Amino acid sequence: MKNIILTGDRPTGKLHLGHYVGSLKNRVKMQNEGNYDKMYVMIADAQALTDNFDNPKKIRENITEVMLDYLSVGLDPNKVTFFVQSYVKELTELTFYLLNLVTLSRLERNPTVKSEIKSKNFETSLPTGFLIYPVSQTSDIILFDSNIVPVGEDQEPMLEQARELVRSFNSTYKEIFREPKAVIPENKVCRRLPGIDGNAKMSKSLDNCIYLSDSKEEVKKKVMSMFTDPGHIKITDPGKVEGNSVFTYLDAFCEDYHFEKYLPEYKNLDELKDHYRRGGLGDVKIKKFLNKVLEDFLVPVREKRAYYEKDISKLFEIMENGSKEASAYGKMKLEQVKDAMGINYFDDNNLISELQRKYDQK
């Protein structure tokens, strides 16, 4: 059985460190390990329009930003098929068929959707397209026979709903789809990186992100303004590590060699945490250390981004070729879907003869 990976992002803005530790890092790792037969990465522009329908320019501009972010963190167009969702029309048709297999009440119970409806103030005027996007997301996964989906922890309810739809289709018609499995970061800290303001989640809409494309100066400014422990007023005060954004980021990005390189008086992060808890360690010092740790990661990311920014036409060529390839596979799979459902009228050689015999017997 082939291992096929599918993942993607909505092009509503530049990608940030939360995207990296939550999913991008896993994608690059899986790509480089090579334990798969095919890997698709989708730019979900159609899904992004469900809550940005009145601002398509935003989506249009950010497709390039997201693609640059993908390449800058190490996703390789020689190993990955990148495609734009709206250019694979077979996804829309499959979504249309899957909608018959799910109830309105089930869609409304999805905890991720409920949370997003509240955060976007959609309670009184909910676009239908937004409510059904978990069904569209299921199509994105199963049209390509994907069984591995690297996602953030908050997307697990979406995968569970996808598995329900797969089981429903297979039992109603014919078993042609596989149930997808979510791949979530092993490091629990990475599953949901907080914002620099201490908010539970880094979010573009909350403006509390460190972007993969941020300059050295921008990163330093954001790190030095990060939320720590409000009770840690004096350096001598004991400090709390739990809920302290600086330490959460260090948990996600720091390695032992960073201490040898930048903070040799400590062997590892545990020693640094112990000192902070005891008191005698200032916030400025740990923020400066975090800034150096992040710069170690971001310098090569910026270099790759600058390289790809020199030839935007190449980016569009990669996306166009990938979209054509994805559409070709989608067309083949959709033929299987229509065959399973018995709606392949003009491709079923037996249908006309069977009907003719029926009417001849009258």
N, C-alpha and C positions, 0 to 999 in steps of 0.2 A: 504494500500500500504506500503510495507516494505521500511525502510530507510537503504540504503546500502552505506557505505563510502568506497571510494578508494582514495589512495594517494601514493606517493612514491618519490624516489630520484635516480639520476644517481650515481653509485659508481665510481666517478672519483677522489675522495679524501675524506678526513675527512669532516664532517659537521661542520658548524661554527654558530656563534651567529645570523647571518642573516637568516640561515635556521630555527633556533629555533623560532625567533620572527615572521618570515614570514609564517611558516606552522606547525612546530613541536609542538609549544605551543598550537595551536588550536587542533591538533590531540589528544594530551594528555587530554585536557579539554573535548573534545567530547567523548573520551573513558571513562573518569571518570563519565561524566554525564549519560552515558548509554542510550541516546535517539536514539538508532539505533538498527537494527536487526543483522547487520554484518559489520565488519570493516576489510578491506584489506589494507596492506601496502606492496608495491612492491619495490623491488630493481631492478631498470631498467637497467640491464647489457646490454641487446641487444641494447637499445637506446644509451647507452654510447659508444658502439662500432661504431656508425655512424660517430663520429669524433675522435675516438681513435682506428680505425681498425688496425693500424700498431703497436699498443701497448696493446695487450690483457692482458699482465702481470699487467698493471696498474689497469685494471678492476678486475682481479682476486684477487689482494692484497686488494683492497678497499672494496670489498663486506663485509669482516669481520669488517673493520673499521666503515662502515655505520651501520651495525647491532649492533655493540657495542654502537654507538651513540644513536640509537633508544632506546635501553634498558636503557641506562644511564639517559636519560631525563624522563623516566617513562612510555614508551609504554610497555604494559604488554602482553606477549605471551598467557596468559590465556584469554585475551579479544580481541586479534588482531590476524588475520591470516597473517603472514609474508610469502612472496614468492619471488622467483627469476624469473624474466620475461622470460628468455630463456628456462626455464624448463616447461613453459606452451605453448606447441606447437600450441594450438588452437588459440592463439593470432596472430601468423603469418598467419594462414589460413584466419582468419577474416579480417586482414589487406589487404590481397590479394583481397578479394571481395570488400572491401570499396574503394580501389583505383580506381575502375571503376566509382565511384560516385562523383569524384572530379576532376577538371581540373588542368592542370599544372599552368595556370595563377593564379588560386585561391590560390594554395600552395605558389606561389611566392609573393603574396600580404600579406601574414600573417606578421604583423609587428614584432612579436617576432622572427620569422624565419629570416626576413630581417636583423634585428639588430644583430642576432647571426652569420649570414653569414659574415657580415662586421667585427665583432669582431674577428672571426676566420680566416679572410683573405681567404674566400672560393669563392670570386667573380669570379675568373678565373678557378677554379677547384673544383666545388661543387660536393661532393659525393651524388649520388641519394638517398642513404639511409638517409642522413641527411635532404634532402629536404622533404621527405615524412614522417618524424617522427611525425608530427601532426596527420597523419592518424593512425599510429601505436599507438599513445597516445590515440586516440579515441577508438581503440580496447581494450586497457588496461582498459578503464573505462566501456564501455558498455557490454563487454563480461560477466561481473559479475553483470549486472543489477544495477550498481551504479548510484545513483542520487545525491550524495553529495560528493564534491571534495574539500578538504581544500588545497588551493594553495596560492602562493605569487601573488601579483598584476600583475606581468609581464606575468603570465600564463593565464590571462583572455582571450586573443585572441585565445589561444588554445582551451579553453572551448567553445567559440563561434563557432569555426570551428567544434568541436565535435557535437554541437547541430545541425549545418547545415547538417552534415553527417547523423545524426539520422533521421532528417526530410526527407532527400532524400531517405534513405533506407525504412523508413516506408511508404512513398508515392509510391515508385517504386514497392515494394514487399508486405509487410504485416507489420502491426504495432506491433512490438515485442520489441522495444527499448524505453527507457525513456530518456528525455533530461536531462543531468546532470547540476547541479547548483554549481557554484564556491562559496566556503566559504573563504572570505578574511578577514584578521585581522581588527577588528573595529578601533584599534589605527592606524591612518594613518602613524605614524612614523614607525610602525612595518612592513609596507608593503614593504619597501625597505630600509634596514639599510645600511648606507654608510660605506665605508671602513675606516680604521683607518687613511688613508692618505687624507681623505676628498673626495675621488672619490665617484661618485653618488651611486655606488653599491659595496658591499662587494663581492669579487670574489676570488676564489682559484687561477685563472690564473694571477691575478694582485698582488698576495701575500700581500693582505691588510686585512687579516682576523684574527679574534680571534676565534680559534677553540674550540669546546666543550671539546676536549681532551687536551687542552693546560695546562701545569703545572702552579702552582701559580707564579713562577718566570717569565715564558713566558708571562703570562697575564699582570703582572705588567710592564714588559719592553714595551709591546705593548701599554698599556694605557698611560704610561708616554711619549710615542713618538707621541701621537695622534694629529691630526690637530685640531687647535682651530680657533681663529680669528687672522690673520696675522697683523692686525692693533692694537692689544692689546699687546703693547710692554712693557709698564710699568704697575705695579699693579694699579696705580692710573688712568690709561687710561680707558675710557668707553669701554665696550666690546660688540660685537655682539653675540647674542645667535643663531640667524637664520643661518644655514649653519655651525654651530660649532659642530663638531662630538661628542665632549664630552657631550654636552647638548642633542644631539639627542639620544645618548645611555642612558643618564639618563631618558629621556622621555620614553624610551622603558623598562627600568628595575627598575627604582627607585620607591619606595613607601614611604608614609609619615613616616612609622616606621623607615626607614633608617636614617632619620634626628634625631629622638629621640635617636637612637643607636649610630650614628657616628658624627653627626653635629648638636648638640642640640641648637645652636644659631639661627638656622632657623627652621621654622615650616614645611615648605614644599618646593617643587621645584620652585614654583612661586616666593617665597621670595629670593631664591638663584639666580634666573635669574634676578630679579630686581636689586639686589646688583651688579651683574656682569655688567649689562647695565649702572649703575651709575658710575662704577669705584670703585677701592679699593678692588677688589677681584682677586687674582692671579690664573693663570692657574694651577700651581702645586697643589694648594689646592683642586680645583674641580677635578683634575685628581686623586688625592689620594682618594677622596671621591668616585669617580666612581669605582676605583679599589676595594674598600671595598664592594660596592654594588654588583659588578660582582662576587666577591668571595663568598658572601652570596648565590648566585645562583649556582656557579660552584662547591663548596665543596661537596655537596651531589651528584652531577653529577659524579665527579671524584670517589667518594666512590663506587657508583653503577658500574661504568666502571671497577674498580679494581676487584670487586666481579666477574663480568662476564668474565673477562680476564683469570681467573683461570681455566675455563673449556670451551675452544673453541669448543670442540666436541659437547657440549650442544647447542651452537649457530647453528652449522650445522644441528643438529637434528631438531631444531625449524624451520629452513629454509626449510629443506627437507620435513618435514611433512606438512608444510604450502603450499609448491609447489605442493605436491600431492593432497591436498584438493582443491587448486585453479584449478588445471588441471581437476579434476573430475567435478567441476561446469562448467568449460569452455567447456568440452566435451558435457555436457547436453545442454548448451546454443547454441553451434554450431550446434547441431542437429535441434534446432528450426530455426536457420538461414538458413540452407540448405532446410528445409521444406518450409520456407517462399519463398525461391528463386526457389523452384521446382527442386532442384538438389540432392534430397535424393533418388536417383534411386533405390537402393537396399533395402531401408526401406519403400518404398511406395507399399503397398500390392495391391493397385488398378491399378498401372501403367501397369503391365504385362497384366492383364485381359482387360484393356482398349485398349492397343495396339493390343492384339489378336483379339478383336472384330473389330477393324479398318481393319485389314488385312483379316479377314474372310468375310467382306462385299465387298471386291474387286471383 
